[in-house]
Amino acid sequence: MTQPPWSGPDDTTPEQPGQPEQPQQPEQPEQPQPPEPGQAQQPGQQGEPGQPPPEWQPPPPGWQPPPPGYQQPPGYQQPPGPGGYAQPYPGYGPGYGVAPYDPAAKSKIVAGLLGIFLGGLGVHRFYLGFTKIGVIQIIVTILTCGIGSLWGFVEGICYLIGAGSYTKDATGRPLRE
């Protein structure tokens, strides 16, 4: 005879003669039942597999996800700068007194060294885009039998120290360090 599910280990039924003794089945641990809708789940109680964790709360009625082009509230946006683009946050842009990097800018060190070593041929002027003056320097150097190359040597030094008008190329871009 089997034991009814409500009987405990102390409840025994008398054995009947002629029947073999059946082994007792171990008690199954009680499976937690999910709470009824509208009831809160007890702390420490696990939900069903595949169900959201007990801390999960459904969104309030009327809640909708943000629209695709969601913007931050107005108090959190930076005002657009010149050209309609937002300025970088403080500390991330170029610092005070530092010009932003211009990849098209020519190097003043290269211009100065070309002026010192090849100034008689006007190579430093060609490098910076002053082709007319470069041609004039070649002609002066040839007509003066090389003495006109001092002109390019002096200009090379002026480019290195950044004197006067020797700080920009032919397009007006400042020379980088």
C-alpha positions in Angstrom: 0.0 0.0 0.0 1.3 3.5 -0.8 1.3 6.3 1.7 -1.0 9.2 1.0 0.8 12.4 0.2 -0.5 14.1 3.4 1.1 11.5 5.7 4.4 12.3 7.2 7.3 10.0 8.2 5.8 9.3 11.6 2.5 8.2 10.1 2.7 4.5 9.4 0.1 2.2 8.2 -0.2 -1.3 9.5 1.2 -3.9 7.3 -1.1 -6.4 5.9 -0.1 -9.9 5.9 0.8 -11.3 2.5 1.9 -8.1 0.9 5.6 -7.2 0.5 6.7 -4.1 2.1 7.0 -1.2 -0.4 9.9 1.2 -0.1 8.9 4.7 1.0 9.4 7.4 -1.6 11.6 10.3 -0.5 9.7 13.5 0.0 9.9 16.0 -2.9 11.0 19.5 -2.0 8.1 21.9 -2.4 8.3 23.8 -5.6 7.7 27.5 -5.2 4.7 28.7 -7.1 4.7 32.0 -9.0 2.7 34.7 -7.3 -0.8 35.4 -8.5 -1.2 38.5 -10.5 -1.5 41.5 -8.3 0.5 39.8 -5.4 4.0 40.7 -4.5 6.6 38.0 -4.6 8.2 37.1 -1.3 11.9 38.1 -0.8 14.3 35.3 -1.6 11.7 33.6 -3.7 12.9 32.8 -7.2 10.7 33.2 -10.3 10.1 30.6 -13.0 13.0 30.1 -15.5 12.6 32.5 -18.4 10.6 34.9 -16.2 12.0 38.4 -15.3 13.8 38.7 -12.0 11.6 39.6 -9.0 12.9 43.2 -8.9 11.5 43.8 -12.4 8.5 46.1 -12.5 6.4 46.5 -15.6 6.4 50.1 -17.1 3.7 52.4 -15.8 0.6 52.7 -17.9 1.0 55.1 -20.8 4.8 54.8 -20.9 6.3 54.8 -24.4 9.9 54.4 -25.5 11.7 57.6 -26.6 11.3 58.5 -30.3 14.1 57.6 -32.7 15.6 61.1 -32.8 15.6 61.5 -29.0 17.5 64.5 -27.8 18.7 65.3 -24.3 16.5 67.8 -22.3 17.4 71.4 -23.1 19.3 71.9 -19.8 21.9 69.3 -20.8 22.8 70.4 -24.3 25.5 72.8 -25.2 24.6 75.8 -27.3 25.8 75.4 -30.9 28.9 77.3 -31.7 29.8 79.0 -35.0 28.6 77.1 -38.0 25.9 75.3 -36.0 28.3 72.7 -34.5 28.4 72.1 -30.8 31.7 73.0 -29.1 33.8 70.2 -27.4 33.4 69.9 -23.7 36.0 71.8 -21.6 39.2 69.9 -21.3 38.8 68.0 -24.5 39.5 70.6 -27.1 42.7 72.5 -27.8 43.8 74.4 -24.7 44.2 78.2 -24.4 46.8 79.5 -26.8 47.1 76.2 -28.7 46.2 76.2 -32.3 44.3 73.1 -33.6 46.4 70.8 -35.7 46.2 71.6 -39.4 47.5 68.7 -41.6 47.9 70.9 -44.6 50.1 73.4 -42.7 53.8 73.4 -43.7 56.6 72.9 -41.2 58.7 76.0 -40.3 61.6 73.7 -39.5 61.6 72.1 -43.0 61.2 75.6 -44.6 64.1 76.9 -42.5 66.4 74.0 -43.2 65.6 74.2 -46.9 66.4 77.9 -46.9 69.7 77.4 -45.1 71.0 74.6 -47.3 69.3 75.2 -50.6 68.2 78.8 -50.3 70.2 79.9 -53.3 67.9 77.7 -55.5 64.8 79.0 -53.8 63.7 75.5 -52.7 62.2 76.8 -49.4 60.0 79.3 -51.4 58.8 76.6 -53.7 58.0 74.4 -50.7 55.9 77.2 -49.2 54.1 78.0 -52.5 55.9 81.2 -53.4 56.9 80.1 -56.9 57.5 83.5 -58.4 59.9 84.5 -55.6 61.6 81.0 -55.9 62.3 81.6 -59.6 63.6 85.2 -58.8 66.0 83.7 -56.2 67.4 81.2 -58.8 68.0 84.0 -61.3 69.7 86.3 -58.7 71.9 83.4 -57.5 73.0 82.7 -61.1 73.6 86.4 -62.0 75.6 87.0 -58.9 77.7 83.9 -59.3 76.3 82.4 -56.0 76.5 85.4 -53.8 72.7 85.8 -54.0 72.4 82.5 -52.2 73.0 84.5 -49.0 69.4 85.8 -49.5 68.0 82.2 -49.1 70.4 81.5 -46.1 69.1 84.6 -44.2 65.5 83.7 -45.0 66.1 80.1 -43.7 67.1 81.6 -40.4 64.1 83.9 -40.4 61.8 81.0 -40.9 63.4 79.1 -38.0 63.0 81.9 -35.5 59.6 83.0 -36.9 60.5 86.6 -37.6 58.1 89.1 -39.0 56.3 87.9 -42.2 58.1 84.5 -42.2 55.4 82.7 -40.2 52.9 82.0 -43.0 52.9 80.1 -46.3 51.5 81.3 -49.6 47.9 80.5 -48.7 48.1 82.4 -45.4 48.2 79.3 -43.2 50.5 79.6 -40.2 53.5 77.4 -40.2 53.5 74.6 -37.7 56.3 73.9 -35.3 
